[in-house]
Structure formats: C-alpha cells, structure tokens
Amino acid sequence: MYTISGHHHISMITKNAKKNNEFYQKVLGLRRVKKTVNQDDPSMYHLFYGDLTGSAGTELSFFEMPIAGRTTRGTNAITQIGLLVPSFESLVFWKNRFDLLDVKHGDITMYAGRDALHFEDTEGLRMILLNNNGAELPKHWSEWEDSVIEQKHRILGMGTIEITVR
C-alpha cells in the first residue's frame, strides 16, 4: 500500500499560447517558470506556470495546439482544477478581481468542505479556488515574490485530495 499525496503537475491544451500566457500571468499572477517546446513535436510550445522553482504540486503546464477541438463536458474527464488561496478574504478578493477583468465565475460557495470560488479561464477550462484556511503547505513550495497579486491573496499551489492505493 502507498499514499498519493497530490499531483506533481497537471498538463492541458491551449489553442493560443499568447492568450494563455496573458491569463495565467496577468490575471492569476502565476509565474511562467519555463517556455519550451513539446519534445515529440518541436513546433508546439509547452508553457509551465508554478512557484519560484516550479515545485511539484504548484505546476500547471499547457501544450499549444491551435487546431485542437473544444472539450465536451461529461464523464471520463477532469472536470476542474483546484488551486489553493490563503483565506476566505482571498476568495472575496478574487471574486472582485474576476468581476473587474470579466472572468467567468460563480459565487463563493462550499466544495469538498472548503470555501470555494469556481471560475473558467479564457478557453473554458473549469477551475476552482479553494480556501487553504491556514493549513500547512508542503515545505518544498517556494513563493514567487514578483506576482502582480499581493502576497496575502496569491495562489499557493494545487489543491489535492489524498488517495490511498492498495
């Protein structure tokens, strides 16, 4: 038996690397850790966002595929990605920021026992901000201090659920 305590990273597809970069850096305040190419197809960009060093559990990555279709929502799919924020006040900050920047979002609600704010990126990828409520963060996460978001409301990393495999 072993325990999976979280994700190393999550990879998705974007149709437009420039718009993706603008949203994740300028709207969400994440650090673009690296811009590289897909090792199997060097004509395809691969963007990485995360903390100061791209630590496991903070990293989102996107492959640029301009001809990709649109996601059909339903079964057998990742339905949303959870990102931790420091507090309930942070959720209020993000709701106001999303209103100001015309980001599609819901109301602050509860999800998996936490205060939460559902939202979507510019391509309709469903995400959810989760109140970390002061819980201890992994020691290897390294805060990036140059974010456009003030420190008390920054996205901390990915929210995960612990799974035990037998």
Buried (B, 14 or more C-beta within 10 A) or exposed (E): EEEEEBBEBEEBBBBBBEEBBEBBBEBBBBBBBEEEEEEEEEEBBBBBBBBBBBBBBBBBBBBBBEEEEEBEEEEEEEEBBBBBBBBBEBBBBBBEBBEEEEBEBEEBEEBEEBBBBBBBBBBEBBBBBBBBEEEEBEEEBEBBEEBEBEEEBBBBBBBBEEEEEE
